[in-house]
Amino acid sequence: MIAFQNVSKYYNGNGSVNSESHALQDVTFKIEPNEFVSLVGRSGAGKSTVLKLLIGEETPSKGRVIFGSYEVNKLPPSSLPGLRRHIGVIFQDFRLLQNRNAFENVAFALEASGYPQADIEELTPQALEMVGLKDKMTNFPRELSGGEKQRVAIARAMIHHPEVIMADEPTGNLDPFNKWEIIKLLHKINELGTTVILATHDKEIVNNLGRRVITLDGGRIIRDEERGKFVLV
């Protein structure tokens, strides 16, 4: 489903070779359908860069990024919305619209894709019910807890029934109870057939999941284990 083939990403400070910063260096891996994969590493290891490359927010300096039938690194900007309908993204900071309630925040993803109003009215409550927030549909973000805000964000990410969910530090702003509730929800989504890619530096989460772990350090993959642990030397 997903393949990174010898992918590197460099950033130039002033245009000279010596000023290049390596975000990723010769990264190669594959992710199969229905996998649950944790990307781990210290801040700056390259986790977020992997996610940005996968949705076409960044382009690789070299190498190929494959998602299904898409060669992401060759897509023109006009084709990126089509790609992104297959990938739901969850962020650490929720990124909810503060002047819209929970229903409207989730519905906005469908409105932006041109769905008819009848479909929006049917699908949005279903998505909020899936994350346990059907009774909070009219609440605004300021009226929701951190865990509830992240649940709204997950409902929004799932509204298109994507093949892949990418979660970038989704528990970073949550207390321990809500952290595990979000992980349980991601686990449930994965069991229903959606591939989950979790970028995190939370050792406790990774070690309890007992799933595949790809460890990045300095932009390189230093470990890729089917049932891995959070190990940084």
Buried (B, 14 or more C-beta within 10 A) or exposed (E): BBBBBEBBBBEEEEEEEEEEEBBBBBBEBEBEEBBBBBBBBEEBBBBBBBBBBBBBEBEBBBBBBBBBEBEBBEBEEEEBEEBBBBBBBBBBEBEBEEEBBBBBBBBBBBEEEEBEEEEBEEBBBEBBEBBBBBEBBEBBBEEBEBBBBBBBBBBBBBBBEBBBBBBBBBBBBBEEEBBBBBBEBBBEBBEEEBBBBBBBBBEBBBBEBEBBBBBBBBBBBBBBEEEBBBBBE
